Amino acid sequence: MELSLRCHIRVIDTFGTEPAYNQEEYATLHGYRTNWGYWNLNARQYMTMFPHTPDNSFMGFVSEELNETEKRNIQQNKVNNMAVVYGKEASMWKGKEGFLQILHRYMEVHGTVYYETQRPPEVPAFLFIGFGFPYEGPAPLEAIANGCIFLQPKFQPPHSSLNHEFFRGKPTSRGVSSQHPYAEQYIGRPHVMTVDYNNSLEFDTAIREIMRTKVEPYLPYEYTCEGMLERVHAYIQNQDFCALETPFPLANLSKPVASGASTSPGPLFVPLPNSTALGWAANVTPPPVWPPLSSLRLLVSQEGQSCIEACQSVLLVCEPAHFRFINNKEALRGLEVQCEAVDSETNHVLPAFSVARRECGLQRDPLLFSCAGHSPKYRRLCPCRDLRRGQVALCRECL
């Protein structure tokens, strides 16, 4: 497909596409080729249902938001000992007899089936329980928005293409820590409980705790109509994958100097107060980009840690649009990284450096800038950013 057409494409992508699987030649040479992916798009052109892959754009969806009267009516009619199982096919119930026996000690258990034309009857359930499949669907958010507690299994180890048939062939190495990681990470208790289903005592304790818990209907702002429109509007106004990106760093990016003073450029990255991260220097005029560079927080990952994990560890988000601004010697210098050599290579964990070998590598192919990449040999340079409350896809100054 011609570049002039390719840059206009947006791909709706349920589980996400990581850059290593997207760049065709690299995927083929390094074992990342799958039935999907290798489209050679900017990874942000893939749009996901949940914000699990920062390399992609989080589009999401809209879940029904109740008004105050509807919320009161739902709470008044809730039956605390009624549960609905998340699973419409018989296969989802197989092997779950032990869980059901424990659940039935305390609650009346309801199930759902597929209806082709008829809407199933509504039940005033208090618990919505997942048995591990399907992964990352909209139903848990809808249940929580209707005043249910969602109970789901924790996966140890996380399910991924390395150990689970369902994920084989998908263009991602992401490990799923529970049936619904978004609900676990971004909503959490008391609306969401994630427990080890292999531990019957822990499962039993969770059921009894749920029966004592009172919750109100809750819907994250980013899944409301307003939240989604705000996010998609920001993408439409600011994302442009057809424009040629100016090489960086620019020759004229230097701090203003007084007459007669030295004209040597100042540092691009400076330490931030009360933080181990670096930010864009206030006295250096940033190029006009989105998200703005005022949101950038430059961090170093641990060995074997992805930039997704490194940023999340300090309550930030990895921002792939900022990789090109830290893929340089200035970033290495600002982080005080000791390099005996700095090479430009094609590798989805770059920019990064090896402490043991004192080797530093910069990214040669912009399509391989990857928040998800990790290697036990390297510590990565990570372009984290801040985020708006209730809107993880946008930084504080993104609107």
Secondary structure, 3 states (H helix, E strand, C coil): CCHHHHCCCCEECCCCCCHHHHCHHHHHHHCCCCCCCCCCCCHHHEEECCCCCCCCEECCCCCCCCCHHHHHHHHHHCEEEEEEEECCCHHHCCCCHHHHHHHHHHCEEECCCCCCCCCCCCCCEEEEEECCCCCCCCHHHHHHHCCCEEEEEEEEEEECCCCCHHHCCCCCCCCEEECCHHHHHHHCCCCEEEECCCCHHHHHHHHHHHHHCCCCCCCCHHHCHHHHHHHHHHHHHHCCCCCCCCCCCCCCCCCCCCCCCCCCCCCCEEECCCCCCEEECCCCCCCCCCCCHHHEEEEECCCCCCHHHHHHCCCCEECHHHHHHHCCHHHHHHCCCCCCEEEEECCCCCCEEECCCCEEEEECCHHHCCCCCCCCCCEEEEEEECCECCECCCCCCCC
